[in-house]
């Protein structure tokens, strides 16, 4: 399944990130990718570095398998897991595409503190505040189930920590400052990653 996992990874990177960045560049003159921000060692910087590390581990997983250096964990490797993995992956691939269309010019990867974008609350954002993160994690859980070796499992753990760090410590404080009461009201209705879970109180607290 190594070739399948490698293909899924490449498709996700090309369509959900690279393709969207090119479209954003044509529409606005900016790729919308803020990159790794913050002072080295800060929470913001660490979250970005951890996400890059997770991405590299997911790339390494099929490469190491093809080289015969790393085999899947037997307890997690099987037809049922593979089937579930493909289902989660394609659901996770579709999620960012829909969310990116709804966001339009407000789409960004990372946070630029000097820039203020429109608060988007339509489509999937009506249910969850971070549908792109939710979909990304679902897609990479799917890739992990397709090829559940140690590199993919460590990469998935790193991605979970990175997403939690980025959202709680960077992504959420920014719209609270930028949009004030409007974001507070919205966050009290929409879940963080899953509908109904992780809603914020009107004061911006959990």
N, C-alpha and C positions, 0 to 999 in steps of 0.2 A: 504493500500500500504506500510505499515511500514516494513513488512517482505521482500517485494521486494526491498525496498530502502536499507535495511540492507544487503541483499544478494549482491546487486550491489556494495555497499561500500567494502564488504569483498573481492569480486572478483577483484576489482580494486587494492586494497592493496596487495593481494596475487600475482596477475599476473604481474601488471605493475611495482611494486616496489620490493616486496619480492622475487618473482621468478627471476627477473633480477639480484638482488643482489647476489643470490646464484650462478647463472650462471657466474657472473663476478668474484666471489670468486674462482670458480673452474678454470677459464681461466687465471686469473692474480694473484691470491693470495690476492686480496683486494675486498671488497664488492662494492667499488665505491661510498659509501655513506659517505660524508665528515661530515655530522651532522651539528649542530648549531655551527657556528664559530663567532669569533669576541668578543670584549670586551662587557660584559653585559651593555646594554643601547645603544650600537652602532647601526647604521643602519643595518649592516649585521646581528647582533645578533637579533635585533627586528624583521627583516623580517623572520628569521628562527623560532622564537618563535611564531609569528603570524600564520605561516603556520601550526605549530603543533596544535595551538589553533583551527584553522579552521578545521583541520582533526578531532579533538576531538568533535567539535560541530556537524559535519556530523555524527559521530558515535552516539552521544547523541540524535539526531533528531528521528530516528526510535525507540530507546530504550524508550524515553519519551512518544512517541505515543503509544507504546505497553503497557506502564504502565498507560495509560489514563491521563497523566499529561499535554500533549500538543497536540493540534489538528491542522490539516492543515488550512491554510488561505483559507477561502471559495472562494474568488475571483480568486485564482490561482489553485484551486483544481478541476480537471475535466478530462474526457476521452481524450480530445484533448491535454491538457497539459501533461498528462501521456504518450500519444503516442509520442509526440515530445521529451519528456524527455528520453524515451528509445532509440529513434533514436540518439539523441545527445550523450547519454552515450556510446553506442556501437561504434559510430564513434570516440569518445574520447578515448575509450579503445584500438582501433586498432592503433591510431596515435602513442602513445609511443612505441608500439611493433615494428612498422616499423622504427621509428627513432632510437630506441636502436640497432636494427640490423645494420643500416647504421653506427652508431657511433662505434660499436665494442668495443675495449678495451678503447676507449676514453670516454665511458659513465661514467657520474658522477652525483651524487646528491649533490649539494653544490659546493663550490669552495675551493680548497686547493691551497693557493697562492704559495706554494713551489713546486708545481707540474705543469709540462707543458705537455699538451696533444695535439694530432694532431688536426689541424683545419679541421673540417668536413663541406663540402659545397655541398655534393651530396644528392640525394633523396629529401625528404621534406625540407632539409636545403637549397636547391637551391632557395626555394621560401620564407621561413621564417627562421629567425635565432634561434627561440626558439619553434620549433614545439612540443616539449614535454610539455612545459608550456601551449601552446595553446590547446593541446589535453586534458590536465589535467583539465583546466578550463571548456572546453566543457563537459567533463564527469561529473563534479560536478554541472554544470548548469542542466544537465540531471537528476541527482539524486535529485536536489532541486525541479524540476518540477514533479517528481514522488511523492515526499512527501514534499510539500511546507509549512512546519511549521516554526515557528520563529527561532528555533535553526539552521535549514538548511539555512534560509535566512541570518542570521547573520554570519554563517560559510562561506557562499558564498561571502559576502561582505569582510570578513576578508581575504579570499583567493585572491580576486582581489587585495586588498591593498598589501598583502604579495608578490604576483607575480610581481606586478609593482615595488615594492621596491627592491626586489631581482634582477630583471633583469636590471633595470636602474642604480642602485647604486652599485651592486656587480658583476653580471654576465657580463655586457658589459664592464666595466672598465678593467676587468681581461684579456680578449682576446686582447683588444687594447694594453695593456702593453706586453702581451706574444707574440702576432703575428704581431704587428705593422702594416705596410703598407698592408700586405696581408689581415688582418682582415678588415682594413678600406675600401679596395676595395670591399671585399665581402659584407660588411654591407651597402655599397652604392647601392647594387643591390637587396638585400633580405630584406623584411619587418621584423619588430620586432616580431609581433604575427600573422599578416595577410599579405598576399602578397601585396606588393606595399605601405604599410603603415608603418611609423616609420623607414624608411631608414635613415642611417647616411650620412652626408657629408664626403668627403674624409678625412677631418681633424679629424674625429671622433666625430663631433658635430651633433645635431639633425637638 
